[in-house]
């Protein structure tokens, strides 16, 4: 995740301005972090049986 978010601004800075490349890289990093943390938490909450035994 860290390597991808470091490579994206490097590549995008060749095509876009550095500020636009930084914004897109930050958005991609937020999305990756969301997938890394939010999706497993959502899955765990949905599939946890909360009824008492």
mmCIF entry with sequence, helices, sheets and N, C-alpha, C, O atoms, coordinates in Angstrom:
data_MODEL
# 
_entry.id   MODEL 
# 
_entity.id                         1 
_entity.type                       polymer 
_entity.pdbx_number_of_molecules   1 
# 
_entity_poly.entity_id                      1 
_entity_poly.type                           'polypeptide(L)' 
_entity_poly.nstd_linkage                   no 
_entity_poly.nstd_monomer                   no 
_entity_poly.pdbx_seq_one_letter_code       
;(UNK)(UNK)(UNK)(UNK)(UNK)(UNK)(UNK)(UNK)(UNK)(UNK)(UNK)(UNK)(UNK)(UNK)(UNK)(UNK)
(UNK)(UNK)(UNK)(UNK)(UNK)(UNK)(UNK)(UNK)(UNK)(UNK)(UNK)(UNK)(UNK)(UNK)(UNK)(UNK)
(UNK)(UNK)(UNK)(UNK)(UNK)(UNK)(UNK)(UNK)(UNK)(UNK)(UNK)(UNK)(UNK)(UNK)(UNK)(UNK)
(UNK)(UNK)(UNK)(UNK)(UNK)
;
_entity_poly.pdbx_seq_one_letter_code_can   XXXXXXXXXXXXXXXXXXXXXXXXXXXXXXXXXXXXXXXXXXXXXXXXXXXXX 
_entity_poly.pdbx_strand_id                 A 
# 
loop_
_entity_poly_seq.entity_id 
_entity_poly_seq.num 
_entity_poly_seq.mon_id 
_entity_poly_seq.hetero 
1 1  UNK n 
1 2  UNK n 
1 3  UNK n 
1 4  UNK n 
1 5  UNK n 
1 6  UNK n 
1 7  UNK n 
1 8  UNK n 
1 9  UNK n 
1 10 UNK n 
1 11 UNK n 
1 12 UNK n 
1 13 UNK n 
1 14 UNK n 
1 15 UNK n 
1 16 UNK n 
1 17 UNK n 
1 18 UNK n 
1 19 UNK n 
1 20 UNK n 
1 21 UNK n 
1 22 UNK n 
1 23 UNK n 
1 24 UNK n 
1 25 UNK n 
1 26 UNK n 
1 27 UNK n 
1 28 UNK n 
1 29 UNK n 
1 30 UNK n 
1 31 UNK n 
1 32 UNK n 
1 33 UNK n 
1 34 UNK n 
1 35 UNK n 
1 36 UNK n 
1 37 UNK n 
1 38 UNK n 
1 39 UNK n 
1 40 UNK n 
1 41 UNK n 
1 42 UNK n 
1 43 UNK n 
1 44 UNK n 
1 45 UNK n 
1 46 UNK n 
1 47 UNK n 
1 48 UNK n 
1 49 UNK n 
1 50 UNK n 
1 51 UNK n 
1 52 UNK n 
1 53 UNK n 
# 
_struct_asym.id          A 
_struct_asym.entity_id   1 
# 
loop_
_struct_conf.conf_type_id 
_struct_conf.id 
_struct_conf.pdbx_PDB_helix_id 
_struct_conf.beg_label_comp_id 
_struct_conf.beg_label_asym_id 
_struct_conf.beg_label_seq_id 
_struct_conf.pdbx_beg_PDB_ins_code 
_struct_conf.end_label_comp_id 
_struct_conf.end_label_asym_id 
_struct_conf.end_label_seq_id 
_struct_conf.pdbx_end_PDB_ins_code 
_struct_conf.beg_auth_comp_id 
_struct_conf.beg_auth_asym_id 
_struct_conf.beg_auth_seq_id 
_struct_conf.end_auth_comp_id 
_struct_conf.end_auth_asym_id 
_struct_conf.end_auth_seq_id 
_struct_conf.pdbx_PDB_helix_class 
_struct_conf.details 
_struct_conf.pdbx_PDB_helix_length 
HELX_P HELX_P1 AA1 UNK A 2  ? UNK A 15 ? UNK A 2  UNK A 15 1 ? 14 
HELX_P HELX_P2 AA2 UNK A 18 ? UNK A 33 ? UNK A 18 UNK A 33 1 ? 16 
HELX_P HELX_P3 AA3 UNK A 34 ? UNK A 38 ? UNK A 34 UNK A 38 3 ? 5  
HELX_P HELX_P4 AA4 UNK A 39 ? UNK A 46 ? UNK A 39 UNK A 46 1 ? 8  
# 
_struct_conf_type.id          HELX_P 
_struct_conf_type.criteria    ? 
_struct_conf_type.reference   ? 
# 
loop_
_atom_site.group_PDB 
_atom_site.id 
_atom_site.type_symbol 
_atom_site.label_atom_id 
_atom_site.label_alt_id 
_atom_site.label_comp_id 
_atom_site.label_asym_id 
_atom_site.label_entity_id 
_atom_site.label_seq_id 
_atom_site.pdbx_PDB_ins_code 
_atom_site.Cartn_x 
_atom_site.Cartn_y 
_atom_site.Cartn_z 
_atom_site.occupancy 
_atom_site.B_iso_or_equiv 
_atom_site.pdbx_formal_charge 
_atom_site.auth_seq_id 
_atom_site.auth_comp_id 
_atom_site.auth_asym_id 
_atom_site.auth_atom_id 
_atom_site.pdbx_PDB_model_num 
ATOM 1   N N  . UNK A 1 1  ? 0.839   -1.173  0.000   1.00 0.00 ? 1  UNK A N  1 
ATOM 2   C CA . UNK A 1 1  ? 0.000   0.000   0.000   1.00 0.00 ? 1  UNK A CA 1 
ATOM 3   C C  . UNK A 1 1  ? 0.893   1.247   0.000   1.00 0.00 ? 1  UNK A C  1 
ATOM 4   O O  . UNK A 1 1  ? 0.620   2.214   -0.712  1.00 0.00 ? 1  UNK A O  1 
ATOM 5   N N  . UNK A 1 2  ? 1.930   1.215   0.783   1.00 0.00 ? 2  UNK A N  1 
ATOM 6   C CA . UNK A 1 2  ? 2.829   2.357   0.849   1.00 0.00 ? 2  UNK A CA 1 
ATOM 7   C C  . UNK A 1 2  ? 3.580   2.533   -0.466  1.00 0.00 ? 2  UNK A C  1 
ATOM 8   O O  . UNK A 1 2  ? 3.776   3.661   -0.919  1.00 0.00 ? 2  UNK A O  1 
ATOM 9   N N  . UNK A 1 3  ? 3.996   1.441   -1.077  1.00 0.00 ? 3  UNK A N  1 
ATOM 10  C CA . UNK A 1 3  ? 4.717   1.527   -2.350  1.00 0.00 ? 3  UNK A CA 1 
ATOM 11  C C  . UNK A 1 3  ? 3.818   2.067   -3.457  1.00 0.00 ? 3  UNK A C  1 
ATOM 12  O O  . UNK A 1 3  ? 4.253   2.871   -4.281  1.00 0.00 ? 3  UNK A O  1 
ATOM 13  N N  . UNK A 1 4  ? 2.572   1.625   -3.472  1.00 0.00 ? 4  UNK A N  1 
ATOM 14  C CA . UNK A 1 4  ? 1.652   2.123   -4.498  1.00 0.00 ? 4  UNK A CA 1 
ATOM 15  C C  . UNK A 1 4  ? 1.361   3.607   -4.304  1.00 0.00 ? 4  UNK A C  1 
ATOM 16  O O  . UNK A 1 4  ? 1.318   4.360   -5.276  1.00 0.00 ? 4  UNK A O  1 
ATOM 17  N N  . UNK A 1 5  ? 1.163   4.033   -3.060  1.00 0.00 ? 5  UNK A N  1 
ATOM 18  C CA . UNK A 1 5  ? 0.866   5.437   -2.843  1.00 0.00 ? 5  UNK A CA 1 
ATOM 19  C C  . UNK A 1 5  ? 2.106   6.310   -3.033  1.00 0.00 ? 5  UNK A C  1 
ATOM 20  O O  . UNK A 1 5  ? 1.975   7.527   -3.162  1.00 0.00 ? 5  UNK A O  1 
ATOM 21  N N  . UNK A 1 6  ? 3.290   5.733   -3.053  1.00 0.00 ? 6  UNK A N  1 
ATOM 22  C CA . UNK A 1 6  ? 4.493   6.495   -3.379  1.00 0.00 ? 6  UNK A CA 1 
ATOM 23  C C  . UNK A 1 6  ? 4.743   6.518   -4.882  1.00 0.00 ? 6  UNK A C  1 
ATOM 24  O O  . UNK A 1 6  ? 5.287   7.489   -5.408  1.00 0.00 ? 6  UNK A O  1 
ATOM 25  N N  . UNK A 1 7  ? 4.348   5.454   -5.574  1.00 0.00 ? 7  UNK A N  1 
ATOM 26  C CA . UNK A 1 7  ? 4.575   5.383   -7.017  1.00 0.00 ? 7  UNK A CA 1 
ATOM 27  C C  . UNK A 1 7  ? 3.575   6.233   -7.798  1.00 0.00 ? 7  UNK A C  1 
ATOM 28  O O  . UNK A 1 7  ? 3.907   6.770   -8.855  1.00 0.00 ? 7  UNK A O  1 
ATOM 29  N N  . UNK A 1 8  ? 2.370   6.352   -7.288  1.00 0.00 ? 8  UNK A N  1 
ATOM 30  C CA . UNK A 1 8  ? 1.333   7.103   -8.001  1.00 0.00 ? 8  UNK A CA 1 
ATOM 31  C C  . UNK A 1 8  ? 1.712   8.574   -8.186  1.00 0.00 ? 8  UNK A C  1 
ATOM 32  O O  . UNK A 1 8  ? 1.608   9.071   -9.307  1.00 0.00 ? 8  UNK A O  1 
ATOM 33  N N  . UNK A 1 9  ? 2.145   9.295   -7.154  1.00 0.00 ? 9  UNK A N  1 
ATOM 34  C CA . UNK A 1 9  ? 2.510   10.691  -7.414  1.00 0.00 ? 9  UNK A CA 1 
ATOM 35  C C  . UNK A 1 9  ? 3.736   10.818  -8.320  1.00 0.00 ? 9  UNK A C  1 
ATOM 36  O O  . UNK A 1 9  ? 3.866   11.790  -9.064  1.00 0.00 ? 9  UNK A O  1 
ATOM 37  N N  . UNK A 1 10 ? 4.624   9.839   -8.253  1.00 0.00 ? 10 UNK A N  1 
ATOM 38  C CA . UNK A 1 10 ? 5.787   9.881   -9.122  1.00 0.00 ? 10 UNK A CA 1 
ATOM 39  C C  . UNK A 1 10 ? 5.371   9.805   -10.589 1.00 0.00 ? 10 UNK A C  1 
ATOM 40  O O  . UNK A 1 10 ? 5.863   10.570  -11.418 1.00 0.00 ? 10 UNK A O  1 
ATOM 41  N N  . UNK A 1 11 ? 4.476   8.894   -10.903 1.00 0.00 ? 11 UNK A N  1 
ATOM 42  C CA . UNK A 1 11 ? 4.019   8.735   -12.279 1.00 0.00 ? 11 UNK A CA 1 
ATOM 43  C C  . UNK A 1 11 ? 3.103   9.885   -12.683 1.00 0.00 ? 11 UNK A C  1 
ATOM 44  O O  . UNK A 1 11 ? 3.229   10.424  -13.782 1.00 0.00 ? 11 UNK A O  1 
ATOM 45  N N  . UNK A 1 12 ? 2.192   10.259  -11.807 1.00 0.00 ? 12 UNK A N  1 
ATOM 46  C CA . UNK A 1 12 ? 1.245   11.326  -12.141 1.00 0.00 ? 12 UNK A CA 1 
ATOM 47  C C  . UNK A 1 12 ? 1.910   12.689  -12.262 1.00 0.00 ? 12 UNK A C  1 
ATOM 48  O O  . UNK A 1 12 ? 1.405   13.560  -12.972 1.00 0.00 ? 12 UNK A O  1 
ATOM 49  N N  . UNK A 1 13 ? 3.025   12.887  -11.586 1.00 0.00 ? 13 UNK A N  1 
ATOM 50  C CA . UNK A 1 13 ? 3.696   14.181  -11.684 1.00 0.00 ? 13 UNK A CA 1 
ATOM 51  C C  . UNK A 1 13 ? 4.279   14.400  -13.074 1.00 0.00 ? 13 UNK A C  1 
ATOM 52  O O  . UNK A 1 13 ? 4.563   15.536  -13.452 1.00 0.00 ? 13 UNK A O  1 
ATOM 53  N N  . UNK A 1 14 ? 4.462   13.329  -13.838 1.00 0.00 ? 14 UNK A N  1 
ATOM 54  C CA . UNK A 1 14 ? 4.924   13.477  -15.217 1.00 0.00 ? 14 UNK A CA 1 
ATOM 55  C C  . UNK A 1 14 ? 3.793   13.953  -16.126 1.00 0.00 ? 14 UNK A C  1 
ATOM 56  O O  . UNK A 1 14 ? 4.038   14.626  -17.127 1.00 0.00 ? 14 UNK A O  1 
ATOM 57  N N  . UNK A 1 15 ? 2.565   13.607  -15.777 1.00 0.00 ? 15 UNK A N  1 
ATOM 58  C CA . UNK A 1 15 ? 1.416   13.927  -16.615 1.00 0.00 ? 15 UNK A CA 1 
ATOM 59  C C  . UNK A 1 15 ? 0.685   15.167  -16.119 1.00 0.00 ? 15 UNK A C  1 
ATOM 60  O O  . UNK A 1 15 ? 0.254   15.998  -16.919 1.00 0.00 ? 15 UNK A O  1 
ATOM 61  N N  . UNK A 1 16 ? 0.544   15.294  -14.803 1.00 0.00 ? 16 UNK A N  1 
ATOM 62  C CA . UNK A 1 16 ? -0.210  16.397  -14.202 1.00 0.00 ? 16 UNK A CA 1 
ATOM 63  C C  . UNK A 1 16 ? 0.729   17.309  -13.435 1.00 0.00 ? 16 UNK A C  1 
ATOM 64  O O  . UNK A 1 16 ? 1.933   17.063  -13.365 1.00 0.00 ? 16 UNK A O  1 
ATOM 65  N N  . UNK A 1 17 ? 0.178   18.343  -12.873 1.00 0.00 ? 17 UNK A N  1 
ATOM 66  C CA . UNK A 1 17 ? 0.988   19.209  -12.007 1.00 0.00 ? 17 UNK A CA 1 
ATOM 67  C C  . UNK A 1 17 ? 1.243   18.480  -10.686 1.00 0.00 ? 17 UNK A C  1 
ATOM 68  O O  . UNK A 1 17 ? 0.479   17.587  -10.320 1.00 0.00 ? 17 UNK A O  1 
ATOM 69  N N  . UNK A 1 18 ? 2.295   18.845  -9.974  1.00 0.00 ? 18 UNK A N  1 
ATOM 70  C CA . UNK A 1 18 ? 2.604   18.163  -8.710  1.00 0.00 ? 18 UNK A CA 1 
ATOM 71  C C  . UNK A 1 18 ? 1.486   18.247  -7.671  1.00 0.00 ? 18 UNK A C  1 
ATOM 72  O O  . UNK A 1 18 ? 1.282   17.304  -6.907  1.00 0.00 ? 18 UNK A O  1 
ATOM 73  N N  . UNK A 1 19 ? 0.759   19.370  -7.635  1.00 0.00 ? 19 UNK A N  1 
ATOM 74  C CA . UNK A 1 19 ? -0.326  19.476  -6.656  1.00 0.00 ? 19 UNK A CA 1 
ATOM 75  C C  . UNK A 1 19 ? -1.477  18.532  -7.010  1.00 0.00 ? 19 UNK A C  1 
ATOM 76  O O  . UNK A 1 19 ? -2.065  17.920  -6.118  1.00 0.00 ? 19 UNK A O  1 
ATOM 77  N N  . UNK A 1 20 ? -1.801  18.408  -8.279  1.00 0.00 ? 20 UNK A N  1 
ATOM 78  C CA . UNK A 1 20 ? -2.848  17.475  -8.692  1.00 0.00 ? 20 UNK A CA 1 
ATOM 79  C C  . UNK A 1 20 ? -2.414  16.033  -8.442  1.00 0.00 ? 20 UNK A C  1 
ATOM 80  O O  . UNK A 1 20 ? -3.219  15.199  -8.028  1.00 0.00 ? 20 UNK A O  1 
ATOM 81  N N  . UNK A 1 21 ? -1.149  15.746  -8.694  1.00 0.00 ? 21 UNK A N  1 
ATOM 82  C CA . UNK A 1 21 ? -0.635  14.400  -8.441  1.00 0.00 ? 21 UNK A CA 1 
ATOM 83  C C  . UNK A 1 21 ? -0.713  14.067  -6.955  1.00 0.00 ? 21 UNK A C  1 
ATOM 84  O O  . UNK A 1 21 ? -1.061  12.945  -6.584  1.00 0.00 ? 21 UNK A O  1 
ATOM 85  N N  . UNK A 1 22 ? -0.393  15.033  -6.112  1.00 0.00 ? 22 UNK A N  1 
ATOM 86  C CA . UNK A 1 22 ? -0.475  14.815  -4.671  1.00 0.00 ? 22 UNK A CA 1 
ATOM 87  C C  . UNK A 1 22 ? -1.898  14.588  -4.203  1.00 0.00 ? 22 UNK A C  1 
ATOM 88  O O  . UNK A 1 22 ? -2.150  13.733  -3.354  1.00 0.00 ? 22 UNK A O  1 
ATOM 89  N N  . UNK A 1 23 ? -2.827  15.352  -4.755  1.00 0.00 ? 23 UNK A N  1 
ATOM 90  C CA . UNK A 1 23 ? -4.241  15.176  -4.383  1.00 0.00 ? 23 UNK A CA 1 
ATOM 91  C C  . UNK A 1 23 ? -4.755  13.798  -4.800  1.00 0.00 ? 23 UNK A C  1 
ATOM 92  O O  . UNK A 1 23 ? -5.435  13.123  -4.027  1.00 0.00 ? 23 UNK A O  1 
ATOM 93  N N  . UNK A 1 24 ? -4.432  13.395  -6.003  1.00 0.00 ? 24 UNK A N  1 
ATOM 94  C CA . UNK A 1 24 ? -4.887  12.074  -6.459  1.00 0.00 ? 24 UNK A CA 1 
ATOM 95  C C  . UNK A 1 24 ? -4.227  10.949  -5.669  1.00 0.00 ? 24 UNK A C  1 
ATOM 96  O O  . UNK A 1 24 ? -4.864  9.936   -5.380  1.00 0.00 ? 24 UNK A O  1 
ATOM 97  N N  . UNK A 1 25 ? -2.967  11.119  -5.323  1.00 0.00 ? 25 UNK A N  1 
ATOM 98  C CA . UNK A 1 25 ? -2.281  10.109  -4.513  1.00 0.00 ? 25 UNK A CA 1 
ATOM 99  C C  . UNK A 1 25 ? -2.883  10.024  -3.115  1.00 0.00 ? 25 UNK A C  1 
ATOM 100 O O  . UNK A 1 25 ? -3.035  8.931   -2.569  1.00 0.00 ? 25 UNK A O  1 
ATOM 101 N N  . UNK A 1 26 ? -3.226  11.174  -2.534  1.00 0.00 ? 26 UNK A N  1 
ATOM 102 C CA . UNK A 1 26 ? -3.859  11.174  -1.211  1.00 0.00 ? 26 UNK A CA 1 
ATOM 103 C C  . UNK A 1 26 ? -5.231  10.520  -1.265  1.00 0.00 ? 26 UNK A C  1 
ATOM 104 O O  . UNK A 1 26 ? -5.608  9.786   -0.352  1.00 0.00 ? 26 UNK A O  1 
ATOM 105 N N  . UNK A 1 27 ? -5.975  10.784  -2.331  1.00 0.00 ? 27 UNK A N  1 
ATOM 106 C CA . UNK A 1 27 ? -7.292  10.148  -2.483  1.00 0.00 ? 27 UNK A CA 1 
ATOM 107 C C  . UNK A 1 27 ? -7.142  8.635   -2.632  1.00 0.00 ? 27 UNK A C  1 
ATOM 108 O O  . UNK A 1 27 ? -7.923  7.873   -2.062  1.00 0.00 ? 27 UNK A O  1 
ATOM 109 N N  . UNK A 1 28 ? -6.149  8.205   -3.392  1.00 0.00 ? 28 UNK A N  1 
ATOM 110 C CA . UNK A 1 28 ? -5.934  6.771   -3.561  1.00 0.00 ? 28 UNK A CA 1 
ATOM 111 C C  . UNK A 1 28 ? -5.506  6.117   -2.245  1.00 0.00 ? 28 UNK A C  1 
ATOM 112 O O  . UNK A 1 28 ? -5.935  5.007   -1.932  1.00 0.00 ? 28 UNK A O  1 
ATOM 113 N N  . UNK A 1 29 ? -4.663  6.805   -1.483  1.00 0.00 ? 29 UNK A N  1 
ATOM 114 C CA . UNK A 1 29 ? -4.234  6.264   -0.195  1.00 0.00 ? 29 UNK A CA 1 
ATOM 115 C C  . UNK A 1 29 ? -5.416  6.140   0.764   1.00 0.00 ? 29 UNK A C  1 
ATOM 116 O O  . UNK A 1 29 ? -5.530  5.146   1.482   1.00 0.00 ? 29 UNK A O  1 
ATOM 117 N N  . UNK A 1 30 ? -6.291  7.140   0.780   1.00 0.00 ? 30 UNK A N  1 
ATOM 118 C CA . UNK A 1 30 ? -7.494  7.058   1.626   1.00 0.00 ? 30 UNK A CA 1 
ATOM 119 C C  . UNK A 1 30 ? -8.378  5.896   1.216   1.00 0.00 ? 30 UNK A C  1 
ATOM 120 O O  . UNK A 1 30 ? -8.930  5.197   2.066   1.00 0.00 ? 30 UNK A O  1 
ATOM 121 N N  . UNK A 1 31 ? -8.512  5.694   -0.068  1.00 0.00 ? 31 UNK A N  1 
ATOM 122 C CA . UNK A 1 31 ? -9.325  4.580   -0.552  1.00 0.00 ? 31 UNK A CA 1 
ATOM 123 C C  . UNK A 1 31 ? -8.708  3.230   -0.174  1.00 0.00 ? 31 UNK A C  1 
ATOM 124 O O  . UNK A 1 31 ? -9.424  2.324   0.251   1.00 0.00 ? 31 UNK A O  1 
ATOM 125 N N  . UNK A 1 32 ? -7.396  3.091   -0.323  1.00 0.00 ? 32 UNK A N  1 
ATOM 126 C CA . UNK A 1 32 ? -6.732  1.842   0.048   1.00 0.00 ? 32 UNK A CA 1 
ATOM 127 C C  . UNK A 1 32 ? -6.842  1.572   1.547   1.00 0.00 ? 32 UNK A C  1 
ATOM 128 O O  . UNK A 1 32 ? -7.083  0.438   1.962   1.00 0.00 ? 32 UNK A O  1 
ATOM 129 N N  . UNK A 1 33 ? -6.667  2.608   2.349   1.00 0.00 ? 33 UNK A N  1 
ATOM 130 C CA . UNK A 1 33 ? -6.809  2.445   3.804   1.00 0.00 ? 33 UNK A CA 1 
ATOM 131 C C  . UNK A 1 33 ? -8.241  2.074   4.155   1.00 0.00 ? 33 UNK A C  1 
ATOM 132 O O  . UNK A 1 33 ? -8.478  1.255   5.044   1.00 0.00 ? 33 UNK A O  1 
ATOM 133 N N  . UNK A 1 34 ? -9.189  2.672   3.460   1.00 0.00 ? 34 UNK A N  1 
ATOM 134 C CA . UNK A 1 34 ? -10.586 2.312   3.687   1.00 0.00 ? 34 UNK A CA 1 
ATOM 135 C C  . UNK A 1 34 ? -10.862 0.862   3.365   1.00 0.00 ? 34 UNK A C  1 
ATOM 136 O O  . UNK A 1 34 ? -11.548 0.169   4.116   1.00 0.00 ? 34 UNK A O  1 
ATOM 137 N N  . UNK A 1 35 ? -10.328 0.403   2.249   1.00 0.00 ? 35 UNK A N  1 
ATOM 138 C CA . UNK A 1 35 ? -10.517 -1.010  1.900   1.00 0.00 ? 35 UNK A CA 1 
ATOM 139 C C  . UNK A 1 35 ? -9.803  -1.916  2.894   1.00 0.00 ? 35 UNK A C  1 
ATOM 140 O O  . UNK A 1 35 ? -10.307 -2.990  3.224   1.00 0.00 ? 35 UNK A O  1 
ATOM 141 N N  . UNK A 1 36 ? -8.639  -1.496  3.373   1.00 0.00 ? 36 UNK A N  1 
ATOM 142 C CA . UNK A 1 36 ? -7.837  -2.335  4.264   1.00 0.00 ? 36 UNK A CA 1 
ATOM 143 C C  . UNK A 1 36 ? -8.495  -2.476  5.638   1.00 0.00 ? 36 UNK A C  1 
ATOM 144 O O  . UNK A 1 36 ? -8.438  -3.549  6.239   1.00 0.00 ? 36 UNK A O  1 
ATOM 145 N N  . UNK A 1 37 ? -9.121  -1.405  6.142   1.00 0.00 ? 37 UNK A N  1 
ATOM 146 C CA . UNK A 1 37 ? -9.693  -1.435  7.488   1.00 0.00 ? 37 UNK A CA 1 
ATOM 147 C C  . UNK A 1 37 ? -11.217 -1.535  7.499   1.00 0.00 ? 37 UNK A C  1 
ATOM 148 O O  . UNK A 1 37 ? -11.779 -2.323  8.260   1.00 0.00 ? 37 UNK A O  1 
ATOM 149 N N  . UNK A 1 38 ? -11.879 -0.757  6.677   1.00 0.00 ? 38 UNK A N  1 
ATOM 150 C CA . UNK A 1 38 ? -13.337 -0.677  6.756   1.00 0.00 ? 38 UNK A CA 1 
ATOM 151 C C  . UNK A 1 38 ? -14.024 -1.940  6.259   1.00 0.00 ? 38 UNK A C  1 
ATOM 152 O O  . UNK A 1 38 ? -15.008 -2.381  6.852   1.00 0.00 ? 38 UNK A O  1 
ATOM 153 N N  . UNK A 1 39 ? -13.529 -2.517  5.197   1.00 0.00 ? 39 UNK A N  1 
ATOM 154 C CA . UNK A 1 39 ? -14.197 -3.711  4.667   1.00 0.00 ? 39 UNK A CA 1 
ATOM 155 C C  . UNK A 1 39 ? -14.136 -4.894  5.634   1.00 0.00 ? 39 UNK A C  1 
ATOM 156 O O  . UNK A 1 39 ? -15.158 -5.552  5.829   1.00 0.00 ? 39 UNK A O  1 
ATOM 157 N N  . UNK A 1 40 ? -12.985 -5.199  6.251   1.00 0.00 ? 40 UNK A N  1 
ATOM 158 C CA . UNK A 1 40 ? -12.987 -6.303  7.227   1.00 0.00 ? 40 UNK A CA 1 
ATOM 159 C C  . UNK A 1 40 ? -13.856 -6.022  8.454   1.00 0.00 ? 40 UNK A C  1 
ATOM 160 O O  . UNK A 1 40 ? -14.501 -6.929  8.979   1.00 0.00 ? 40 UNK A O  1 
ATOM 161 N N  . UNK A 1 41 ? -13.872 -4.772  8.908   1.00 0.00 ? 41 UNK A N  1 
ATOM 162 C CA . UNK A 1 41 ? -14.720 -4.432  10.059  1.00 0.00 ? 41 UNK A CA 1 
ATOM 163 C C  . UNK A 1 41 ? -16.183 -4.603  9.687   1.00 0.00 ? 41 UNK A C  1 
ATOM 164 O O  . UNK A 1 41 ? -16.965 -5.145  10.469  1.00 0.00 ? 41 UNK A O  1 
ATOM 165 N N  . UNK A 1 42 ? -16.558 -4.146  8.499   1.00 0.00 ? 42 UNK A N  1 
ATOM 166 C CA . UNK A 1 42 ? -17.940 -4.301  8.050   1.00 0.00 ? 42 UNK A CA 1 
ATOM 167 C C  . UNK A 1 42 ? -18.324 -5.778  7.923   1.00 0.00 ? 42 UNK A C  1 
ATOM 168 O O  . UNK A 1 42 ? -19.430 -6.173  8.291   1.00 0.00 ? 42 UNK A O  1 
ATOM 169 N N  . UNK A 1 43 ? -17.417 -6.574  7.409   1.00 0.00 ? 43 UNK A N  1 
ATOM 170 C CA . UNK A 1 43 ? -17.677 -8.005  7.280   1.00 0.00 ? 43 UNK A CA 1 
ATOM 171 C C  . UNK A 1 43 ? -17.835 -8.655  8.659   1.00 0.00 ? 43 UNK A C  1 
ATOM 172 O O  . UNK A 1 43 ? -18.730 -9.474  8.866   1.00 0.00 ? 43 UNK A O  1 
ATOM 173 N N  . UNK A 1 44 ? -16.967 -8.285  9.590   1.00 0.00 ? 44 UNK A N  1 
ATOM 174 C CA . UNK A 1 44 ? -17.026 -8.867  10.936  1.00 0.00 ? 44 UNK A CA 1 
ATOM 175 C C  . UNK A 1 44 ? -18.321 -8.491  11.634  1.00 0.00 ? 44 UNK A C  1 
ATOM 176 O O  . UNK A 1 44 ? -18.920 -9.326  12.311  1.00 0.00 ? 44 UNK A O  1 
ATOM 177 N N  . UNK A 1 45 ? -18.766 -7.237  11.479  1.00 0.00 ? 45 UNK A N  1 
ATOM 178 C CA . UNK A 1 45 ? -20.006 -6.791  12.121  1.00 0.00 ? 45 UNK A CA 1 
ATOM 179 C C  . UNK A 1 45 ? -21.205 -7.506  11.527  1.00 0.00 ? 45 UNK A C  1 
ATOM 180 O O  . UNK A 1 45 ? -22.114 -7.903  12.257  1.00 0.00 ? 45 UNK A O  1 
ATOM 181 N N  . UNK A 1 46 ? -21.219 -7.672  10.223  1.00 0.00 ? 46 UNK A N  1 
ATOM 182 C CA . UNK A 1 46 ? -22.357 -8.328  9.573   1.00 0.00 ? 46 UNK A CA 1 
ATOM 183 C C  . UNK A 1 46 ? -22.458 -9.810  9.909   1.00 0.00 ? 46 UNK A C  1 
ATOM 184 O O  . UNK A 1 46 ? -23.560 -10.352 9.987   1.00 0.00 ? 46 UNK A O  1 
ATOM 185 N N  . UNK A 1 47 ? -21.333 -10.464 10.107  1.00 0.00 ? 47 UNK A N  1 
ATOM 186 C CA . UNK A 1 47 ? -21.340 -11.909 10.285  1.00 0.00 ? 47 UNK A CA 1 
ATOM 187 C C  . UNK A 1 47 ? -21.078 -12.350 11.723  1.00 0.00 ? 47 UNK A C  1 
ATOM 188 O O  . UNK A 1 47 ? -20.741 -13.508 11.969  1.00 0.00 ? 47 UNK A O  1 
ATOM 189 N N  . UNK A 1 48 ? -21.230 -11.441 12.655  1.00 0.00 ? 48 UNK A N  1 
ATOM 190 C CA . UNK A 1 48 ? -21.090 -11.786 14.070  1.00 0.00 ? 48 UNK A CA 1 
ATOM 191 C C  . UNK A 1 48 ? -22.476 -12.053 14.649  1.00 0.00 ? 48 UNK A C  1 
ATOM 192 O O  . UNK A 1 48 ? -23.398 -11.254 14.491  1.00 0.00 ? 48 UNK A O  1 
ATOM 193 N N  . UNK A 1 49 ? -22.597 -13.170 15.306  1.00 0.00 ? 49 UNK A N  1 
ATOM 194 C CA . UNK A 1 49 ? -23.875 -13.521 15.916  1.00 0.00 ? 49 UNK A CA 1 
ATOM 195 C C  . UNK A 1 49 ? -23.946 -12.848 17.291  1.00 0.00 ? 49 UNK A C  1 
ATOM 196 O O  . UNK A 1 49 ? -23.175 -13.185 18.190  1.00 0.00 ? 49 UNK A O  1 
ATOM 197 N N  . UNK A 1 50 ? -24.867 -11.904 17.450  1.00 0.00 ? 50 UNK A N  1 
ATOM 198 C CA . UNK A 1 50 ? -24.965 -11.149 18.694  1.00 0.00 ? 50 UNK A CA 1 
ATOM 199 C C  . UNK A 1 50 ? -26.050 -11.669 19.628  1.00 0.00 ? 50 UNK A C  1 
ATOM 200 O O  . UNK A 1 50 ? -26.302 -11.067 20.671  1.00 0.00 ? 50 UNK A O  1 
ATOM 201 N N  . UNK A 1 51 ? -26.693 -12.771 19.275  1.00 0.00 ? 51 UNK A N  1 
ATOM 202 C CA . UNK A 1 51 ? -27.732 -13.317 20.156  1.00 0.00 ? 51 UNK A CA 1 
ATOM 203 C C  . UNK A 1 51 ? -27.077 -14.043 21.319  1.00 0.00 ? 51 UNK A C  1 
ATOM 204 O O  . UNK A 1 51 ? -26.081 -14.739 21.123  1.00 0.00 ? 51 UNK A O  1 
ATOM 205 N N  . UNK A 1 52 ? -27.619 -13.894 22.539  1.00 0.00 ? 52 UNK A N  1 
ATOM 206 C CA . UNK A 1 52 ? -27.034 -14.591 23.699  1.00 0.00 ? 52 UNK A CA 1 
ATOM 207 C C  . UNK A 1 52 ? -27.271 -16.094 23.603  1.00 0.00 ? 52 UNK A C  1 
ATOM 208 O O  . UNK A 1 52 ? -28.270 -16.547 23.045  1.00 0.00 ? 52 UNK A O  1 
ATOM 209 N N  . UNK A 1 53 ? -26.349 -16.841 24.147  1.00 0.00 ? 53 UNK A N  1 
ATOM 210 C CA . UNK A 1 53 ? -26.451 -18.319 24.109  1.00 0.00 ? 53 UNK A CA 1 
ATOM 211 C C  . UNK A 1 53 ? -27.031 -18.862 25.354  1.00 0.00 ? 53 UNK A C  1 
ATOM 212 O O  . UNK A 1 53 ? -27.184 -20.076 25.486  1.00 0.00 ? 53 UNK A O  1 
# 
